């Protein structure tokens, strides 16, 4: 069986996917949405309940030495509102786009600040030469997974309708 996906330009809704496939991907997309929420909740929790630590991280890894714990707390509160909207499936396009931006900043902000030199450092702090190849820091790996998951959940937003509270999704689920 061949399923063709097209996009209705007037509504922005994907059409043409068989009901079987559309129903089968709803649960995995919800799990992906929930897992993004869980990881961001851990990061947000730190901003809300230990804002001094968050300010230190922003200073060390992003060179934002003007950030105060109060600013980190405010950022954590705003971040919590956005990740809650993500979990609930609200405002899909802007919220999921913001999640991609936050994931990209988390992944590549420290590297941009360091002039990409972190790519060329071995785990023991020594440098790798061109013959040895490129080294990606272990701390980058989970963040890259967050970036990819954020892109997938954005791209598949029209099919992510399970336990979503947006008006459009409630109409589809009724």
N, C-alpha and C positions, 0 to 999 in steps of 0.2 A: 504494500500500500504506500503510495506516495502522497506526502502532505506538502502543500505549497503554502508558504507564508507570504502574505502581501500586507501592505500598510495602506489603510484608507486615509488618504491625505486630508479629507474633510474633518475627520474625527480624531485622527492620530491613533486609532485602535487597530491592532493587528487583526487580520482576518484570514480565513482560509485554513486554519489549523484544525485538524479533526478534534472533536470533543474528547476523544480518548487521550490524545497526547496533551491537550490543554489541561485536562483533569489530572493526568499523571505528574505533570511538572509543578503543580500547585504546592504540594507538600515539600518537595526539595527546595523550592524557592522560599517557602516560609522558613525552613530550617536555616537556609543561608542568611535570610534577613534577621532571624533570631540570633544566629551566631555572631553576626556583625554587631548587633546590639550588645551582646554579652561582652565582647572584647572592648568595645567603646565604653561600656559601663565601668569596666575595671579602670580604664584610663580616666574617665570622668570622676569616678569615686575618689581617686587620688587627688584630683583638682579640688573637689569639694571638701574632703575631710583631712587633707594634708596639703594645703595650698603652698606652704613654704617649700615642700619637696618639689612641687610642680614649678614654682618660680626658679628653683635651683636647676632643674632640668632645662628650662627655657634659657637660662643663662649659659649653662655649660654646653648644651648641644645645639642651640640655635643663636647664640650670641645676643640674646635679648636681655641685657643686664638691667634695663629700665623696668622690667616686669616685676610688680609687687605681688605678695601673696593675696592681697585683696583683688587685684586684677585677675589672678589665676582663678580665684573663687568665682568671680563674675563670669569668666570664660567657661568654667565648669558648669555653672547653672545654665548658660545658654546652650552649651553642648548637650546637657541632659535633656533639654526641651527638644532639640533636634533628633537625638537618638530615640527618644520616646515616640516622636512622630514617625521615625523610621520603623520602629517595631510595630506600631499601630497601622502602618500603611497609609499615612496621611501625606498629602502634598508630595506625591511621589517624585515628580520631576525635580523640583528645587531641593528637596531634602536629600535625595540620592545623589544629585550633582554635588551638593556640599560634602557628602560623605566621601566622594571620590577626591575632592580637593583636600579634605582633612587627611585622607590616607596618603595622598601624594606628598603633602607637607611633612607628615610623620616619617615617610620613607626617605625622602630626598633632601629635606631641609638641612639635616646635619652634614650631609655630604657636600651640598652647595656651599655651606659655611666653611667647610674644611678644604675647599678647592678640589674636591674629588680625590684627595689624597688617601682617604680611608679605603678606597677601592684597591689601593696598591700596598696595603699593609697586611702582613701575615698575622695570624692570631697571637704570636708571641711578641708582636710589636715591630719585628724586623720587616724589611721591605722585600717584596718579590720583584725580580727583574722581569724584563720582557720575555725572556725565554721560559720562565716558570709559568707565566700566564697571569690572568687576572684573578684576584681574590675578592670574593664578596664576603663581607663580615656576616657572621652568624646572626647577629641581631637584625640584619636586613631581611632575612628570609621570611619570618612571620609577617613583617610589614608589607612585603611584596604580595603575600597571600591576601592581605587585607585590601590592597589596591586592586588585585584581580577580582576578588569577591565583590568589591564595590562597583566595578565596571559591569560585572555580570548582572548584579541585582538592578543596576540602572537600565541596562539593555533589555532585560526581561520584565520590566516593571508592569507592562500591560497584562502579563500572564500571572503575576504574583498577586493573586486575589484572595488566597486562603487567610482567614482571620484578619482581613484588612477592613478598616473602618472608613475608607473613603466612600463618598456618595456613589461614585460610579461603580465601585466594586460591590457595594451592598446591593445595588440594582442587579448586577450580574449574578450574584450569589443567591438572590431571592428566587 
